[in-house]
Amino acid sequence: MSVLVTGGARSGKSSFAERLCMQRSSEAWYVATAQAYDDEMRERIRLHQNQREASGYLWHTVEEPMALPAFITRMGEDHTGTSAPTILVDCLTLWLTNVLLAHEDEPEQVMQDHMDALVEAIRMYPGLLVLVTNEVGDGIVPEYALGRTYRDLAGILNQRIAAICGEVFLVTVGIAMELKSKEYRL
């Protein structure tokens, strides 16, 4: 089953996703999509790594800033006939940023193809897959075209993934609310 965990910056979504994995399985793969371009980001990554190590939980950490769909697919295929491992992806919006920046001069269809591949990999994964993402559309309209494109793609990606996940949590001020079971259906 796939689980989407969303919220704003510093909402507590990553901590909640980690605790969810710890509650539901004895070990997990932690897929980090961040890239350390500066000292501040390197320090953030180091702090997250230290927190995971201090938890006492068995995390298998892998950095996958671009080829996330292929990684998820491979992990599912490598465990056919056995139970697929729990995977925590933190986070989808950083993955989207990485892919967008690598393909910003290409047609929009290229981004749609990458998003399609991710949605399909998630849909096909046979184990527990916990996906962290950011709510980015609640603020002001970005001034630049690339920012508006990113905001729109993040909203579309989040909606598509939420549609295929069994559970969707919104985390705000450290409090997680499960949304999917409360969805109003027309």
One Martini backbone bead per residue (centre of mass of N, CA, C, O) as a GRO file, in nm:
protein
  186
    1MET     BB    1   0.099   0.034   0.018
    2SER     BB    2   0.024   0.373  -0.022
    3VAL     BB    3   0.161   0.682   0.127
    4LEU     BB    4   0.068   1.018   0.183
    5VAL     BB    5   0.273   1.303   0.290
    6THR     BB    6   0.164   1.627   0.382
    7GLY     BB    7   0.291   1.973   0.379
    8GLY     BB    8   0.461   2.208   0.509
    9ALA     BB    9   0.705   2.372   0.625
   10ARG     BB   10   0.780   2.239   0.925
   11SER     BB   11   0.522   2.037   1.003
   12GLY     BB   12   0.623   1.710   1.044
   13LYS     BB   13   0.618   1.500   0.804
   14SER     BB   14   0.884   1.338   0.826
   15SER     BB   15   0.850   1.235   1.115
   16PHE     BB   16   0.586   1.091   1.065
   17ALA     BB   17   0.687   0.898   0.841
   18GLU     BB   18   0.894   0.757   1.016
   19ARG     BB   19   0.699   0.654   1.237
   20LEU     BB   20   0.523   0.489   1.045
   21CYS     BB   21   0.741   0.289   0.963
   22MET     BB   22   0.811   0.192   1.253
   23GLN     BB   23   0.520   0.077   1.305
   24ARG     BB   24   0.494  -0.115   1.022
   25SER     BB   25   0.813  -0.187   1.044
   26SER     BB   26   1.147  -0.312   1.099
   27GLU     BB   27   1.226  -0.181   0.814
   28ALA     BB   28   1.391   0.067   0.584
   29TRP     BB   29   1.392   0.264   0.307
   30TYR     BB   30   1.577   0.566   0.249
   31VAL     BB   31   1.481   0.814   0.014
   32ALA     BB   32   1.689   1.063  -0.101
   33THR     BB   33   1.643   1.373  -0.303
   34ALA     BB   34   1.856   1.547  -0.212
   35GLN     BB   35   2.080   1.822  -0.280
   36ALA     BB   36   2.410   1.944  -0.205
   37TYR     BB   37   2.487   2.287  -0.280
   38ASP     BB   38   2.533   2.363   0.030
   39ASP     BB   39   2.598   2.402   0.360
   40GLU     BB   40   2.307   2.407   0.464
   41MET     BB   41   2.219   2.140   0.326
   42ARG     BB   42   2.434   1.957   0.447
   43GLU     BB   43   2.337   2.001   0.740
   44ARG     BB   44   2.051   1.893   0.709
   45ILE     BB   45   2.131   1.610   0.620
   46ARG     BB   46   2.301   1.539   0.870
   47LEU     BB   47   2.071   1.566   1.077
   48HIS     BB   48   1.889   1.348   0.956
   49GLN     BB   49   2.090   1.117   0.981
   50ASN     BB   50   2.128   1.134   1.290
   51GLN     BB   51   1.832   1.083   1.365
   52ARG     BB   52   1.811   0.802   1.241
   53GLU     BB   53   2.041   0.669   1.401
   54ALA     BB   54   1.912   0.742   1.693
   55SER     BB   55   1.643   0.563   1.670
   56GLY     BB   56   1.721   0.237   1.619
   57TYR     BB   57   1.648   0.203   1.335
   58LEU     BB   58   1.640   0.029   1.022
   59TRP     BB   59   1.817   0.206   0.788
   60HIS     BB   60   1.829   0.234   0.426
   61THR     BB   61   2.029   0.452   0.258
   62VAL     BB   62   1.939   0.649  -0.036
   63GLU     BB   63   2.039   0.834  -0.317
   64GLU     BB   64   1.763   0.982  -0.537
   65PRO     BB   65   1.721   1.259  -0.739
   66MET     BB   66   1.604   1.114  -1.030
   67ALA     BB   67   1.559   0.772  -1.038
   68LEU     BB   68   1.294   0.689  -0.878
   69PRO     BB   69   1.120   0.500  -1.055
   70ALA     BB   70   1.344   0.286  -1.093
   71PHE     BB   71   1.387   0.216  -0.798
   72ILE     BB   72   1.101   0.120  -0.728
   73THR     BB   73   1.083  -0.096  -0.944
   74ARG     BB   74   1.331  -0.262  -0.859
   75MET     BB   75   1.236  -0.328  -0.570
   76GLY     BB   76   0.985  -0.485  -0.664
   77GLU     BB   77   1.130  -0.694  -0.855
   78ASP     BB   78   1.343  -0.807  -0.636
   79HIS     BB   79   1.059  -0.909  -0.457
   80THR     BB   80   0.950  -1.146  -0.593
   81GLY     BB   81   0.792  -1.371  -0.366
   82THR     BB   82   0.843  -1.149  -0.167
   83SER     BB   83   0.863  -0.911   0.053
   84ALA     BB   84   0.852  -0.592   0.023
   85PRO     BB   85   0.997  -0.321   0.110
   86THR     BB   86   1.013  -0.052   0.289
   87ILE     BB   87   0.943   0.287   0.172
   88LEU     BB   88   1.100   0.612   0.199
   89VAL     BB   89   1.014   0.926   0.056
   90ASP     BB   90   1.243   1.221   0.072
   91CYS     BB   91   1.109   1.410  -0.170
   92LEU     BB   92   0.897   1.483  -0.432
   93THR     BB   93   0.961   1.793  -0.471
   94LEU     BB   94   1.265   1.752  -0.506
   95TRP     BB   95   1.249   1.569  -0.746
   96LEU     BB   96   1.099   1.768  -0.927
   97THR     BB   97   1.318   1.983  -0.925
   98ASN     BB   98   1.545   1.815  -1.051
   99VAL     BB   99   1.396   1.749  -1.316
  100LEU     BB  100   1.322   2.035  -1.407
  101LEU     BB  101   1.616   2.149  -1.419
  102ALA     BB  102   1.709   1.926  -1.633
  103HIS     BB  103   1.424   2.013  -1.830
  104GLU     BB  104   1.344   2.326  -1.882
  105ASP     BB  105   1.406   2.328  -2.217
  106GLU     BB  106   1.179   2.135  -2.246
  107PRO     BB  107   0.907   1.993  -2.302
  108GLU     BB  108   0.635   1.927  -2.103
  109GLN     BB  109   0.621   1.620  -2.172
  110VAL     BB  110   0.869   1.533  -2.015
  111MET     BB  111   0.744   1.576  -1.736
  112GLN     BB  112   0.502   1.391  -1.776
  113ASP     BB  113   0.671   1.134  -1.814
  114HIS     BB  114   0.800   1.134  -1.534
  115MET     BB  115   0.534   1.130  -1.376
  116ASP     BB  116   0.419   0.873  -1.498
  117ALA     BB  117   0.648   0.686  -1.398
  118LEU     BB  118   0.599   0.735  -1.098
  119VAL     BB  119   0.304   0.652  -1.075
  120GLU     BB  120   0.348   0.362  -1.178
  121ALA     BB  121   0.553   0.270  -0.964
  122ILE     BB  122   0.363   0.312  -0.727
  123ARG     BB  123   0.122   0.136  -0.823
  124MET     BB  124   0.318  -0.137  -0.842
  125TYR     BB  125   0.397  -0.150  -0.558
  126PRO     BB  126   0.392  -0.427  -0.316
  127GLY     BB  127   0.451  -0.234  -0.081
  128LEU     BB  128   0.547  -0.013   0.146
  129LEU     BB  129   0.481   0.339   0.061
  130VAL     BB  130   0.633   0.640   0.167
  131LEU     BB  131   0.529   0.979   0.084
  132VAL     BB  132   0.684   1.288   0.060
  133THR     BB  133   0.535   1.621   0.056
  134ASN     BB  134   0.449   1.943  -0.070
  135GLU     BB  135   0.279   2.234  -0.008
  136VAL     BB  136   0.286   2.504  -0.268
  137GLY     BB  137  -0.014   2.658  -0.330
  138ASP     BB  138  -0.071   2.861  -0.063
  139GLY     BB  139   0.065   3.095  -0.181
  140ILE     BB  140   0.201   3.288  -0.380
  141VAL     BB  141   0.256   3.391  -0.687
  142PRO     BB  142   0.499   3.341  -0.880
  143GLU     BB  143   0.705   3.555  -1.065
  144TYR     BB  144   0.813   3.312  -1.224
  145ALA     BB  145   0.771   3.075  -1.459
  146LEU     BB  146   0.917   2.838  -1.318
  147GLY     BB  147   0.758   2.861  -1.052
  148ARG     BB  148   0.478   2.812  -1.178
  149THR     BB  149   0.540   2.539  -1.297
  150TYR     BB  150   0.613   2.398  -1.036
  151ARG     BB  151   0.350   2.443  -0.883
  152ASP     BB  152   0.171   2.294  -1.089
  153LEU     BB  153   0.318   2.020  -1.092
  154ALA     BB  154   0.292   1.961  -0.789
  155GLY     BB  155  -0.016   1.956  -0.781
  156ILE     BB  156  -0.055   1.732  -0.988
  157LEU     BB  157   0.117   1.514  -0.856
  158ASN     BB  158  -0.030   1.503  -0.584
  159GLN     BB  159  -0.306   1.420  -0.698
  160ARG     BB  160  -0.219   1.158  -0.841
  161ILE     BB  161  -0.106   1.017  -0.587
  162ALA     BB  162  -0.350   1.037  -0.400
  163ALA     BB  163  -0.538   0.859  -0.585
  164ILE     BB  164  -0.340   0.583  -0.528
  165CYS     BB  165  -0.364   0.606  -0.230
  166GLY     BB  166  -0.477   0.472   0.072
  167GLU     BB  167  -0.323   0.714   0.216
  168VAL     BB  168  -0.372   1.059   0.350
  169PHE     BB  169  -0.160   1.305   0.493
  170LEU     BB  170  -0.193   1.592   0.700
  171VAL     BB  171   0.060   1.818   0.814
  172THR     BB  172   0.021   2.027   1.107
  173VAL     BB  173   0.184   2.127   1.374
  174GLY     BB  174   0.245   1.799   1.410
  175ILE     BB  175  -0.038   1.716   1.287
  176ALA     BB  176  -0.213   1.430   1.186
  177MET     BB  177  -0.433   1.385   0.900
  178GLU     BB  178  -0.665   1.180   0.762
  179LEU     BB  179  -0.821   1.218   0.436
  180LYS     BB  180  -0.936   0.984   0.264
  181SER     BB  181  -1.168   0.891   0.473
  182LYS     BB  182  -1.292   1.212   0.446
  183GLU     BB  183  -1.386   1.217   0.171
  184TYR     BB  184  -1.575   1.397  -0.051
  185ARG     BB  185  -1.821   1.261  -0.262
  186LEU     BB  186  -1.972   1.321  -0.591
   0.00000   0.00000   0.00000
